[in-house]
Amino acid sequence: MAESWSFLDATESNFRPLVVIELAKGTKEETIEWFTKRIVDKKADGGAQLLIKPLVTEDGPENIYLVGASHLRLLLGAETVGLVKECNDNSMRTFTYSSRKTFKDFADDNHNFLTMAECQYIVKHELENLRAKNEKMIPGYPQAKLYPGKSIVRRLLTSGVLVQIFPLHDREELKKLRHSWYGRVKIGYQPLDDIRCYFGETIALYFGFLEYFTFALIPMAVIGIPYYVFAWEDYDKYVMFATFNLLWSTVILEVWKRICAILTYRWGTLLMKRQFEEPRPGFHGVLGINPVTGREEPVYSSIKRQLRIYLVSLPFVCLCLYFSLYVMMIYFDLEQWALDYHKENESNFSSLMLYVPSIIYAVVIEVMNRIYRYAAEFLTSW
């Protein structure tokens, strides 16, 4: 990606790439034509109504496509995903296109109303929720079956046709962020709002916590210096330091909860209505009408879901718990056997045998954790 956004904007002013799609080498032309058509088709026809452009390099065309959206499409997408923005009265409300004039800093010619992270989130959301209509298979790949409501991107990924989807960097914006963040030798707070605008709320909260935690550890470090320098024989002083650490660690967590709530409210993520989100891309179900939102989306019978939970998931969890207890009892028996063996022999070999049950138990736990994780992910998806 040697080209920057400024270069692309100069060649085509209405197109601003936000997300990159990489298809596998040798992808059939009919598949590419069908997929790109579904991306640019109108929402009413089952498409994502986005803009797409192939990336052409000096060596010729590559199976890489740049995806963007018009300003109007991004605003409508912001309403679809339920973005929360600040209004002129300083309140936080879910963005709606019909009342767009009531939101702070909004203007028809202001393309910075939505942050880059929000724009990329909208485009990626629309791509991931691009679902099959009447297709029975992916064109050119008859083994890749489809049914109405199936995520097209999900099927392309599992079939190996689609390699990856990822957001695109803006080099100019990245330079500005680097300069304000760590490009200057200056002691100060991090530009969390700028980080949030570029990388999103999750990354900004991560660095916000690192900053807060660093300052929160200063009192513990200052008080702990005398304990490190002087070796006091009065252990009551160490008890006092341990008590302070216990209380201070509790205060740190409670204060962070408040700071985190302030940041998430200011960024609009605290009020986002997750219950109105579209089903995840991997959700299986035929197309139907959501009784709450009135939108067409995949639906699945709640009775069938409950049957799967109580007839499969719950018995499997109980079986895993029983197996875990059984393995733990075997470990206790092995440990008792090792102690008895050591009492009878009291040799170097018997001393080493004392560690064998713990080693075996640790290995078994690691293996079981991997199995349980795979089973949990499989059952959750199923």
Secondary structure, DSSP 8 states (H G I E B T S, - for coil): --S-HHHHHHH-TT----EEEEE-TT--HHHHHHHHHHHHS-GGGTS---EEEEEEETTEEEEEEEEE--HHHHHHHHHHHT-EEEBTTS-EEE--STTGGGBTT--TT-TTSS-HHHHHHHHHHHHHT-B-SS-SEETTEEEEE--TT-BHHHHHHHHTSEEEEEE---HHHHHHHHHHHTSS---S---HHHHHHHH-HHHHHHHHHHHHHHHHTHHHHHHHHHHHHS--S-HHHHHHHHHHHHHHHHHHHHHHHHHHHHHHHHHT-SS--GGGS---TT---EEEE-TTT--EEEE--HHHHHHHIIIIIHHHHHHHHHHHHHHHHHHHHHHHHHHHHHHHH-SHHHHHHTTHHHHHHHHHHHHHHHHHHHHHHHHHH-
